[in-house]
């Protein structure tokens, strides 16, 4: 048998190896792109340079969409600076007293969301911008549509049970924070059908009652247990920069009502979202 020269043999092996490598499937995006942690996102939002800003297409709070960069990562954020107070506020046929619309509630909503294990509110931090304090909130990527679009186009989620549980968690959370401004435009749906609840500037009222008790029907077991663990001390530690003592007392009073409704419902009122 005739032997190949060493140089020719090396070239043959190199070509063969390259052919094998070329046939291997590329690793999925989740293995090639690291998803930043909440702590990493907070640090980025707090320190990255604002490269440019422009107005957002939705909302009435004068928020900005900003592009931020730290030299390594570039990503967008929403900047909200509104902090408006009124003794009386008219919204259509409804009247609200001691009205407040504030960027601070975005940060409080994010922190409370993580305290009870939801992960439905994007990371939001306090930062000064244009000589005023503001909320810098991580801009959600891969948004497929909002809930308004889904409903108008009659698009059905691929996993109806999981979707229904998402919606139940949003409803419970909105009752906990007494959200005055939940609408289908501020529920974003990403391509993996994860729901993100944004814009909480009109929440955290001091009322010790639930805004819509009928919206509390079922709850994730982990969320329920974590809500039970909330105390005045733990809330003040995490949210005290953004909520008054009266607003914290309102959260605790509403928590007690929510827990009471779920426990009265019995086993049918609890599901295990994390188990799937």
Wavefront OBJ file of the C-alpha trace (Angstrom):
o trace
v 0.000 0.000 0.000
v 1.331 3.363 -1.018
v 1.915 5.828 1.867
v 0.890 9.490 1.559
v 3.574 12.094 2.122
v 3.407 13.591 5.636
v 2.293 17.011 4.372
v -0.502 15.513 2.263
v -1.662 13.329 5.173
v -1.833 16.339 7.502
v -3.854 18.282 4.964
v -6.259 15.350 4.529
v -6.831 15.048 8.299
v -7.385 18.802 8.620
v -10.036 18.784 5.901
v -11.765 15.771 7.433
v -11.898 17.349 10.888
v -13.293 20.583 9.475
v -15.971 18.622 7.625
v -17.033 16.846 10.832
v -17.132 20.098 12.822
v -19.194 21.775 10.097
v -21.798 19.007 10.390
v -22.287 19.551 14.152
v -25.380 21.607 15.065
v -24.723 25.005 16.601
v -25.416 25.180 20.332
v -28.737 26.781 21.260
v -28.710 30.511 22.052
v -29.214 29.816 25.762
v -25.764 28.208 25.824
v -23.988 30.947 23.923
v -25.572 34.079 25.384
v -25.440 34.536 29.129
v -28.557 36.056 30.642
v -27.526 38.705 33.172
v -28.676 38.258 36.755
v -30.810 40.822 38.566
v -27.697 42.050 40.392
v -25.817 42.480 37.103
v -28.739 44.336 35.542
v -29.025 46.613 38.574
v -25.323 47.449 38.361
v -25.606 48.138 34.635
v -28.637 50.395 35.036
v -26.954 52.246 37.880
v -23.609 52.931 36.207
v -23.870 52.613 32.401
v -23.622 55.780 30.334
v -26.777 57.118 28.721
v -25.854 57.182 25.029
v -29.117 58.503 23.589
v -32.787 58.947 24.464
v -36.068 59.187 22.616
v -39.746 59.225 23.555
v -41.702 55.998 23.993
v -44.653 55.117 21.792
v -46.989 54.333 24.685
v -47.843 55.749 28.072
v -48.701 59.198 29.381
v -46.068 59.645 32.088
v -43.500 61.326 29.840
v -41.134 58.376 29.991
v -38.050 58.041 27.816
v -36.462 55.098 26.080
v -32.717 55.326 26.608
v -29.808 53.380 25.164
v -27.173 52.667 27.810
v -23.635 51.322 27.422
v -20.887 50.398 29.873
v -18.318 49.644 27.178
v -19.106 45.930 27.229
v -22.873 45.695 27.193
v -25.334 47.961 25.372
v -28.996 47.788 26.253
v -32.082 49.980 26.447
v -33.897 51.162 29.549
v -37.049 53.083 30.317
v -36.530 56.286 32.288
v -39.497 57.614 34.258
v -39.191 60.833 36.241
v -42.817 61.573 37.053
v -43.646 62.387 40.677
v -47.021 64.096 40.749
v -49.338 64.614 43.731
v -52.913 65.881 43.782
v -55.426 66.209 46.585
v -58.103 65.117 44.131
v -57.719 63.436 40.748
v -60.486 62.918 38.215
v -60.179 59.893 35.938
v -63.314 59.684 33.833
v -66.219 59.057 36.180
v -63.921 58.055 39.059
v -62.419 60.378 41.643
v -59.284 59.543 43.604
v -58.198 61.488 46.677
v -54.580 61.872 47.788
v -53.496 60.888 44.302
v -49.869 60.167 43.536
v -48.194 59.137 40.293
v -44.526 58.371 41.000
v -41.457 56.725 39.505
v -40.666 55.424 43.004
v -43.455 52.872 42.774
v -41.719 51.195 39.810
v -38.716 50.437 42.001
v -40.926 49.345 44.903
v -42.916 47.018 42.614
v -39.723 45.362 41.334
v -38.369 44.817 44.836
v -41.646 43.460 46.199
v -42.002 41.184 43.159
v -38.665 39.571 43.986
v -39.480 39.315 47.696
v -42.470 37.099 46.895
v -40.780 35.119 44.099
v -42.773 36.275 41.063
v -40.236 37.492 38.478
v -42.972 39.258 36.525
v -41.673 42.821 37.002
v -38.497 43.932 35.173
v -35.507 45.188 37.154
v -35.884 48.838 38.152
v -33.490 51.056 40.118
v -33.344 54.661 41.290
v -30.896 56.927 39.503
v -30.538 60.645 38.900
v -31.109 61.822 35.338
v -31.239 65.385 34.049
v -30.969 66.744 37.613
v -33.955 64.707 38.837
v -34.331 61.320 40.497
v -35.872 58.716 38.212
v -36.591 55.038 37.783
v -34.326 53.268 35.282
v -36.093 50.071 34.211
v -34.580 47.302 32.070
v -36.144 47.323 28.598
v -37.719 43.958 27.816
v -36.335 42.320 24.663
v -38.104 39.964 22.270
v -41.556 41.403 22.931
v -44.009 39.651 20.642
v -47.076 41.697 21.602
v -48.946 43.095 24.565
v -52.087 41.629 26.087
v -54.242 44.128 24.218
v -52.908 42.905 20.885
v -53.346 39.270 21.921
v -56.977 39.829 22.851
v -57.867 41.932 19.797
v -56.318 39.385 17.440
v -57.787 36.456 19.408
v -54.413 34.756 19.726
v -54.472 31.726 21.993
v -51.419 30.918 24.158
v -49.700 27.599 23.414
v -49.993 26.484 27.073
v -53.402 27.690 28.301
v -53.063 26.432 31.867
v -49.695 28.108 32.344
v -51.065 31.304 30.804
v -54.075 31.324 33.115
v -51.757 30.952 36.095
v -49.656 33.887 34.898
v -52.784 36.029 34.726
v -53.890 34.923 38.189
v -50.521 35.924 39.614
v -50.723 39.351 37.946
v -54.202 39.864 39.402
v -53.097 38.893 42.903
v -50.024 41.140 42.668
v -52.141 44.082 41.498
v -54.426 43.616 44.503
v -51.427 43.440 46.832
v -50.014 46.747 45.550
v -53.438 48.335 44.905
v -52.565 49.074 41.284
v -54.826 51.791 39.889
v -53.570 51.604 36.326
v -53.297 48.032 35.126
v -54.293 47.785 31.476
v -53.673 45.395 28.622
v -51.015 47.687 27.164
v -48.669 47.272 30.128
v -48.665 43.487 30.112
v -45.915 42.507 27.674
v -45.614 39.032 26.162
v -42.220 37.833 24.947
v -41.593 35.208 22.290
v -41.316 32.478 24.920
v -44.744 33.558 26.270
v -43.350 35.004 29.475
v -45.493 37.830 30.857
v -43.871 41.055 32.058
v -45.916 43.543 34.070
v -44.617 47.102 33.611
v -45.483 50.681 34.669
v -46.535 50.719 38.328
v -46.401 54.470 38.910
v -50.018 54.550 40.144
v -49.870 51.809 42.735
v -49.229 51.370 46.477
v -52.263 53.213 47.766
v -52.735 53.281 51.532
v -56.133 51.563 51.441
v -56.396 48.559 53.812
v -58.961 46.974 51.482
v -58.621 45.214 48.128
v -59.444 47.171 44.978
v -61.151 44.183 43.337
v -61.481 41.226 45.755
v -63.130 39.063 43.067
v -59.814 39.018 41.160
v -58.240 36.922 43.923
v -59.135 33.318 43.129
v -55.951 31.221 42.999
v -52.296 31.701 43.893
v -48.945 29.996 43.451
v -47.960 28.145 46.609
v -44.504 29.733 46.804
v -45.937 33.230 46.340
v -48.507 32.570 49.054
v -45.888 31.382 51.535
v -43.605 34.309 50.797
v -46.447 36.767 51.221
v -47.120 35.283 54.638
v -43.485 35.960 55.577
v -43.716 39.689 54.829
v -43.338 41.882 57.895
v -43.250 45.585 58.558
v -39.503 45.264 59.211
v -38.702 43.327 56.033
v -40.768 45.657 53.861
v -39.256 48.734 55.444
v -35.775 47.359 54.831
v -36.402 46.655 51.141
v -38.938 49.339 50.247
v -38.512 52.019 52.888
v -36.700 54.383 50.515
v -39.703 54.403 48.211
v -42.786 53.783 50.368
v -44.110 55.575 53.436
v -45.049 53.727 56.617
v -48.716 54.169 55.670
v -48.130 52.617 52.238
v -46.296 49.681 53.814
v -49.145 49.219 56.282
v -51.523 49.104 53.303
v -49.493 46.308 51.684
v -49.620 44.237 54.884
v -53.360 44.783 55.373
v -54.100 43.718 51.807
v -51.745 40.745 52.164
v -53.815 39.527 55.110
v -57.011 39.770 53.061
v -55.473 37.921 50.098
v -54.160 35.115 52.301
v -57.553 34.842 53.962
v -59.348 34.464 50.627
v -56.939 31.810 49.333
v -56.972 29.810 52.557
v -60.764 29.918 52.663
v -60.829 28.566 49.102
v -58.837 25.518 50.202
v -56.613 23.267 48.047
v -58.317 24.420 44.851
v -56.989 27.909 45.470
v -53.321 26.898 45.325
v -51.165 25.688 42.429
v -47.457 24.888 42.065
v -46.116 26.997 39.219
v -42.466 26.221 40.041
v -43.051 22.470 39.904
v -43.542 22.473 36.116
l 1 2 3 4 5 6 7 8 9 10 11 12 13 14 15 16 17 18 19 20 21 22 23 24 25 26 27 28 29 30 31 32 33 34 35 36 37 38 39 40 41 42 43 44 45 46 47 48 49 50 51 52 53 54 55 56 57 58 59 60 61 62 63 64 65 66 67 68 69 70 71 72 73 74 75 76 77 78 79 80 81 82 83 84 85 86 87 88 89 90 91 92 93 94 95 96 97 98 99 100 101 102 103 104 105 106 107 108 109 110 111 112 113 114 115 116 117 118 119 120 121 122 123 124 125 126 127 128 129 130 131 132 133 134 135 136 137 138 139 140 141 142 143 144 145 146 147 148 149 150 151 152 153 154 155 156 157 158 159 160 161 162 163 164 165 166 167 168 169 170 171 172 173 174 175 176 177 178 179 180 181 182 183 184 185 186 187 188 189 190 191 192 193 194 195 196 197 198 199 200 201 202 203 204 205 206 207 208 209 210 211 212 213 214 215 216 217 218 219 220 221 222 223 224 225 226 227 228 229 230 231 232 233 234 235 236 237 238 239 240 241 242 243 244 245 246 247 248 249 250 251 252 253 254 255 256 257 258 259 260 261 262 263 264 265 266 267 268 269 270 271 272 273 274 275 276
